[in-house]
Amino acid sequence: PNIVTPANGSSTTDETPFFAGNSEANALIRIFRGATLVTSTTSLPNGTWSIELPVQAFSTFSFTATAEDQAGNLSVASSPISVTIVARTDADTDTDADGERY
């Protein structure tokens, strides 16, 4: 499988980053952070897949994906991507109409 989103080398303040990619149709997609399984999803009949990861710590991580087809054949891991999850700054904080932070 390929990880298309997020881009390799990107950074985000989202602790639950959105991942998307493509693979064989109807495959079980597993997302790994290093050697640790983070989450899984199933690709659609057109081969695309997407998922929001569970909460990740603030750090730089290397992620890969594998695909398992319906016959049980396991792919090699995708090329790794590096993603940095950073803490929000005050400038990133949203406020409501009264100026209150949320």
N, C-alpha and C positions, 0 to 999 in steps of 0.2 A: 504493500500500500504506500501511498504518498501522503505526507502531511502538507497541505497547501496553506492553511491558516492556523496559527500565526506564522509570520515570516521568520525565517532563521535570523537570529541576532536581534530580534525585536524586544521591546520592553513594554510593560503594561502596569497599571495600578489596579487592574482587575485580579483579585485573588482567586477567582473562578474562571480562568480564561476559556474562551471558546476555541475549539479545535475543529478543523474540517479537512477533508481530503477525498481521495478516490482509491478504489481498489476493485477487485472482482465483485460482481453483483452478489448480494445476499450473504456476504462474508461476515464472520465475527471479527470485529476490529478491537484490538487491545492496545491501549496507550500505556507506555512505560515511562517512568521518570528514573533514568539510570536503569537498574535491574528490577525496580519495584513497579508492580502493576498498579496503575492509578485508577483506571476505569475501562469500560468496554461498551461497545455499541454494535449495531448491525448495519452494514451498508445497504442502501436501497437497490432496487432492481437495476438502476442505471449506474450503480457502482459508487455513487457519492455517499459520504457519511459526514456527520457532524455531532458534536457533543460538547457540553460544558463540563469542565473538570471540577472535581470537588475542591474545596479550599486548599490553596497552596501557600507555603510560607514565603516570606520576602527573601528572595535569593535568586541566583541564576541556576537554571536547571537544563539538563539535556533530555529531550523527549524523543522517543521512537514509537513506531506503530508496527504491529504484526497483523496479519490477516489469516483466518482459518476458514477455508471454504466448506461447503456443505458436506463434502466427502471426508472432512477431517484433515485435509492437507494443510500444514502450517507454512506460511511464507517466511522468508528471511526478514529481518527487521528493516524498516525503512531507514533512509539516511537520517542521522540525528539532527534535530534542530535545537538551538539554544534560545531560551526565553528567560528574560529577567523580570521578576515580579517585584515592584518597588512600592513603598508606602506612599500614600497620598500626602500631598503637602497642603497647607492652608489654601493655596491658590486652586487646588483641585476640589475643594469642599463646596458642595452646592448649598444654596440658601433658598428659602421660600420667599414669598412676596413681602414678608415682614422683616427680612434680613436674618431670620433664624437659620442656623445650620441644621442640615439633616443628612 
